[in-house]
Amino acid sequence: MVKKDYYDIIVVGAGPAGSTTAKFAAQNGAKVLLLEKDREIGVPVRCAEGVGAKGLLRIVGTVQPNWIASTITGFRLVSPDGTAVDARWGDCGYCLDRKVFDYELANIAAQAGTEVVTKAYVNGLIKDDGGRVLGVKIKQMGNDVEVRAGVTIGADGVETRVGRWAGLNTFTKMRDMESCAQFTIADLDVDQDMCEFVFSNQKVPGGYLWVFPKGNRTANVGIGISGEYAGKRSALSYLKDFVEERFSGKPILSTLCGGVPCSLTRKQISGNGFMLVGDAAHQVNPISGGGIVSGMYAGMVAGRVAAGAVRDNNFSAKRLEEYDKEWGRSIGKDHERFYRIKEAVFDFSDDQLNKLAREVLKIPIPERSLMRIFKAALKTRPKLIFDVIKLFT
């Protein structure tokens, strides 16, 4: 149960972004309450679980071995006609064990001084007559509780009720909302150090299929398709066809479905007495749909800014806007570049994708990088090549 009726900072949602926010806020002297609606942190798993090692280390300092299901050193791109292009990452990546990872991040936040409470369903905000957010309303163990705070931070996912209740427009264009489905499948003979991405307007319109190895002959096999197509046929239906074709008869250990905002960051991610982080703020890479590390980075920034606001006893929109600005100067700027590239390449026809794959195969493997691949894809859009260079150098 929640122990007090006032905290400096309340964080709603104990995913990676929320727990990281809580940790950095507590480390900077704030009294923090972290609320999770589910009974257990890390369950259910909600994504493909892939992260870049360098970005993760930048935030956590040390990666614990039990967080990692597999280490990824390369990737394979498969075009509609089956042409496979193999390449190596400049940096290695990890496929996480999200159940362990999320649990440990919350534990680290708790060790920093955060009070963590599960089975705490936030069903409203406390606001003053001017609209400033003053805290949250909670349903826990059948009891209605109100808890106040200087800053309330929504890390409550793409649907972000916190953002909506705070007065933000949380609408997302269907084109920018990926409808996703994923199976974890056992007894697979796949390269355990290689992620695979399959592109085809017939098999996966407006998106891609993925195979992320998780060790012990298991892998996350999933799909993300543009919301423009999901209304005609579900992502899960496309995924079932792919699995039947590629991994027929293999045991499916788990299934998940959800939405990922592959858009620009929300125009406003803070206001009077509140902030948003992670998927709630649309801090997701618009091309890959990956949001774990970027959400954690946002949490690091938000936690520090919120703790500074506590020290200043100033929770105004102007004070908290420091967070928006720092995000925009860093990863937010990169996401704008990724979004422009996404708009150019995701309308490629299958013929264009096949031609691109054959072109990239001409590049010697030691020189085959993401930057070289994107440069090849954007030959007819030279202005965007500058975005590619800024992203990968």
N, C-alpha and C positions, 0 to 999 in steps of 0.2 A: 504493500500500500504506500501511497504518497505520504511522506512524513510531515511536510510543512505546507503552509498555504501561500508561501512566497519564495521564489527563487530569482536570482539575477537573470538567468536564461533558462528557457524551456526549449528543448529540441523534440520535435514530433517525428518519430520514425528512426529506428535503430539499424538501418542499412549502413553500408560503408560511409556514405556522405554524412549521415546523421551522427554516427559514432565518432567520426573524425572531427566534426564540428564540436561535439561535446568535449572531446579530449583536449583540443587546443583552447577552447574557452576556459576549461577547468585549470589547465596548466598556466593560464594567464590570470589566474586569481578569482575567477567567477564561481559562484555557487550555481551548479547546473543540474537540471532534471532532464533525463532522457527517457522518453515514453515510447513503448512499442505495443502495438495493438495485438500482435500474436502472442501465444503463450511461450514460444521459444524463439530466441533470436537466431536468424540464419535459416529458418524454415517457414515457408517453402522457399526453395531456390528459385530466383526469378530471371536468370540470364544465362548467356553462353559461358560465362566465367573466365573469359580471356582478358589478360592485362599485359602491358609492356613492363619489363623489369625496371628499366631506368626511371620511368615515371612513378612507379610504386615505391622504389627505394627513396626517391626524393621526398616522399611524405612520411614513410614509416621508419626510415633509417636502416632497419634490419628486417629481412624477410625470414620468417620461421619455416623450417622444412615441412612442418605438418600443414601449412597453408596451401602447399603446392601439390596438385594432382599430377602434373606433368610439366616439363620444361620444353618450350617450343623454340626451335632454332630456324625454322624455315616455313615457307607457305607455298601452296599450289593453287593456281588459278585455272579453272576449267571452263573453256568456252562452249557455246551451244553445240558445236559439232564434235565435242569431246577432246579437242586439243588441250593438252595439259602443259602449263608453264610453271616450272619450279624455280624458286628463288630463295635466298636467305635474308633474314632480317638483319639490319645493321645492328640491332640490339636483340637479345633473346627475349622471349615472352614466357608467360606462365598460364596454364589453365588451373584455376584455383579450385580448391574444395571450399565452396562458398559457405557451407554450413559451419565448417571449422573457422574460416576466415572471418565471417561476420561476428560469430560468437567471440572470437579473440579480440577483435576491434572494440567491441562493447566492453570486454573485460579490461582492456587497456584504458578506456575512458573512465571506467569505474576506479581503477587504480590511481588515476589522476585526480580523483575526488568527485566524479560525477555520481549522482544517485540514479540508478537504472531501475525502471519499473516496467514489467511486462503485463500483458492482458489489460492494458490501459487504453481504452477506446476514446479518442478525442472526438467529441460530437459537436463542438462549437467553440467560438472565440469569445472572450470578454473584451468589450470595446467601450470607450467613452463616447460622449455625445459628438465629439469631433471625428470619430472614426479611428482613433489611435488604438492599436491592439494592446491590451493590458494582461493577457493570459489566456488560459484554455479552460474549457468545460470537459470533464472526463466522466465516462461511465466505467467503473471498475468494481468487479465482484458484486454487481447489482446496486452499487451505490453511485449517486451523482455527486461529483466533487468539482469545485472551482479552485483553480490554482493560478495565482498571479505572477507576473514576471516583468522585468524591464524590457526584455527582448524575447519574442517567440519566434522560433525558427522552424519552418516547414521543410522537412526532409521526407515528405509523405508520398513520394512517387509522382508519376506523370499526371494523375488525376488531381493532385494537390488541393484538397479541400481547404487547407490552411490559406493558400493563395486566393482561392475563390471567396472564402469568408472575409478575407482582408480587403476585398474589393477589386482584385485584379481580374482582367479579362483572361481567362485560362483557355480560350478557344485555340485549337490547333488545326491548320488546314489538313484535309485528308491526304493530300499529296505528301505532307511532311510527317505523317504518322504511320510508322511501320507496324503492320499487324504480324505478330511473331508466334511461332510454335516451335517446340523442341522436344525431342525424345532423348533420354539417356539410354544407350543401347549396349548390350553386353556381347561378348564372344565375337569381337570384330578383328579382322586382320587389316589394320590400318597403321601407317607410319606414326609412331608415338611421339615424334619430334616435329611433326609437320601438320599445320592447319590447312584445310582445304576449303576453297570457296568456288561455288558453281554458279555460273551466270547463264541465263537463258530466258528470253521473253516468253517462251512457251511454258517452261517448267517453273519459273519464278519471276513473274512480271513486276518490274519496278523494284527489284531487290536482289537478293542472292540466297543461296543455300550454303550451309557451313557444316564442316565436320571438325570438331575440336577433340583431340585425343585426351583421355583422362587417366591413362595407365591401366594396367591389368586387363587389357583387351576391351576396354570400354571407351565410349566417346559420346559427346554431346552432338547430336545431329539435328540441325534446326533450319529454320527459314524465316526470312523477313520480307514481306511484300508491301508495296505502297498501299496505303489506305484507299486509293482510288480504285484498286482492283479487288480489295478484300470484300467489298459489298457484292461482287458478282460470284466470287468463289473464295472460300476460307483458306487462310494460310495452312491450317491443319490438313485440309484436303490435298493441297499441293504436296505437303510434306509426306503424307501417307503414300502417295504415288511414287515419290522419289525413294523412299525407304523400301517399298515393295520391289522396285526395280534394282536397287543397289544392295540392300541388306535383307532380302526376303527371308523370313523365318527366324531372324535373330531376336533374342529376348529383349523386350522394352521394359526397362527398370523404372522409368518415371516419365511423366508427360507434363509439360507446362505450356501455357498460352498467355499472351499479354500484348501490350502496346509499347512501342519505343518512339519517342519524339526525335526524329532526325531533321531537326529544324534549326533555325538560329536560336540563340539564347533569348529567353523572354526579354522584352524591352525594359521591364521593370522587375527587379528581383529583390527589392527591399522597399520599405516604407516606414510610416510612423509606428515603431514598436515591433516590426517584424522583418524577417528575411526568408528567402527560399534558397535551398541548395539541392544539387543533384538533379535527378529527373524532374523534380518539381519546378526547377528553374530552366529546364531544357538544356542542361549543360552536358549534352551528349554529342560525340563526334558525328556530324551529319552524314558522313559517308559510311563509316563502319557500324554505327549504332552503339559503339562501345562507350560506356559512361562511368565505369567504376573508378578509374584513376582521376578523370576530370572532376567527378563529383567529390572525391576525397580532397583534391586540390582546392576546390571551392569551399569545402568544409574547413580546411586549414585557414583559408583567408577569412571566412565568415566568423569562425571561432575567435580569431584574434581581434577582428574589428568589433564584434559584439562585446568581448571582454574590455576593450578600450572604451566603449560606450558606457559600460558599467562603471569604470573608474571615473569617467567624466560626469556620470549621472545625467547623460544626455542620450535619449532614445528617439530623437527626432529623425525624420526621413533624411534630412540633410546630413546628419552625423553618420547614419548607417549607409548612406550612398557611397561612402568610401569603399565599401565592399563591391558595389557595382563597377566602380571605376577601376579597381585593381583587377577584377576579373576581366573586364574589357581590354585592359592593357596587355594581358597575358594570354591565357588559353582562349579566352573569348575572341581575340583577334584571329587566332589560328582557326577557330571554328567558322568564322566568317569566310575565310579562304576555302576551307573544306566545303562549305555550303555552295560556293560559286562553282567549284569543281564538280560537285555532285550534280548540280543543275545541268552541267554540260554533258556528263558521261552517262547518266542514268536513262537518257533517252536514246542511247545507241541501239540500233537494230541488231538482230542476231548476225547478219552479214558483217556489220561493222565490228562486232565483238570477235567473230572468227578471224577477220582480217588482222585485227589488233594482236590476237594471240600468235598468229604466224609471224607478224612483224617482231614481236618481243622475243620469240624463239631465236631470232638472228643475233640477239645480244648475248655475248659469252656469259656463262653462268656467274663467274666471279664479278662481273659488272652489272648483273641483273638486279636492280634495286627498285624500290617503290618509286623513287624519283624518276628513274629511267622509264619505268612502265607508264607513269602518268604523263611524262613528256611525250611518249609515243602516242598516247591516247588523245593528246590535246594539240596535235600538229596543226590542226585547222583553227585552233583558238589560241593564237600566240600570246594574247594578253594574259591568259590564265597560266601560262608557263612561269610567269613571274611569281604567281602565288605558289606554284609547286616548288620553285627554288627557295622561297622564303620558308616554306614548311619543312623542307628536308635538308637544309644546310645550316 
